[in-house]
Amino acid sequence: MSTSAPQTEIAIHRAGAQRMGFFTDTSVCIGCKACEVACKQWNDLPADGSQTGKGVSYDHTGDLSASTWRHVRFVELFEPSPQLREEAERALTNGAGGHLPAIPAAGAVDVSEGTHKLGDWVFMSDVCRHCTNAGCLDACPTGALIRTEHQTVVLQADVCNGCGYCVPACPFGVVDRDPIDGRAGKCTLCYDRLEDELVEIASRRVAELHSRGIEGAYLYGAGDEPEEQLAGGLGAFFLLTEPPERYGLPAHADSPVQENVVPATLAAVAAGLLAGAGTVLAFAAAARRGRGTRRGPSW
C-alpha cells in the first residue's frame, strides 16, 4: 500500500514508518456485534442503548458516530425469484398493479423455504479507514487531527474546538460530532495496541475464496494500482463479495476538500494575478497623469 500523502496534508510523515491497519473479512462476519462491544469497552465509550419491538432491526446502532467508532452494518440481499420477476413484468405490461401474496394456513408453512425466500444477509464491520490522503486532517484548522508514527489518523479531543469541518471532509461519513459537547470523535485504530501486517494475509484469503468458487471476492481499499487507490490507500480495508455500494461504501472516495484543492488554488492564483495586473495598470495610469502635471523637483 502506498504511504504517499497529498501536498495539501499538513501532517509530518516519519521516514521508515510502518503502516498499520484493520482488515475485515465480510465473508465470515455473522453480525454478532462483539467487535462493537469490544471497541466501546476498550475506549470507554457510552452505550448506544437498544430498541426492541415490531419492525426494529438488530442493527440498533444505526451508524458510526462520535461515540460509536465501530459499527456492524446489516445488509439484506433480497433478490426476487425469476417467477416473481416474470409475474411483475406481466402485471406491468397489462397495466395491473399486482396483488397481495397468498398466505398459507397455519401448519402448512415450510419454514426453511420461507426463510430462503427472504433473501440472504451480509454483514460488514465498519470503521474509520485512516486514509493516506486524509480529507478530515486537511480540513481541521486546529491540529486536532494528526498523523501518527503508524500512518494512522488520530483525533485529539482536547484540541478539537467543535468546528465540524472534518465531518463533510470525510468521503466515508465516518467522523461525527458529539451532541453534548460538540467535539468530533472517531476510531483511533487502538493506538495502544498496534502490532500486525495484514495485506498479505488478506490477499491469501481472497485467493482461498477464489479456489473455492467464490469468484466475486475482492479487497476493498488494498492491493489496487497507485492511480486506483481509494483516498491514496486505506488503513482499514475489507474483503467483500458484493459491489461496495451494497455495503454502503462509495466506489470512489475522494474527499471534497482534496477534490477542490487544485481548482481552488488555480482560481486563487488567477484572481491574484488579475488583481496584481489591475494594480499595475492603476499605478501606470497615475504615473502618466503625474508626468503631465508635475512641475519641478518632487523633494
Buried (B, 14 or more C-beta within 10 A) or exposed (E): BEEEBBEBBEBEBEEEBEBBBBBBBBBEBEBEBEBBEEBBEEBEBEEBEEEEEEEEEEBEBEBBBBBBBBBBBBBEEEEEEEEEEEBEEEEEEEEEEEEEEEEEEEEEEEEEEEEEEEEEEBBBBBBBBBBBBBBBBBBBEEEBBBBBBBBBBBBBEEEBEEBBBBBBBBBBBBBBBBEEEEBBBBBBBBEEEBEEEBBEEBBEBBEEBEEEEEEEBBBBBBBBEEEEBBBBBBBBBBBBBBEBEBBEBEEEBBBEBBEEBEEEEEEEEEEEEEEEEEEEEEEEEEEEEEEEEEEEEEE
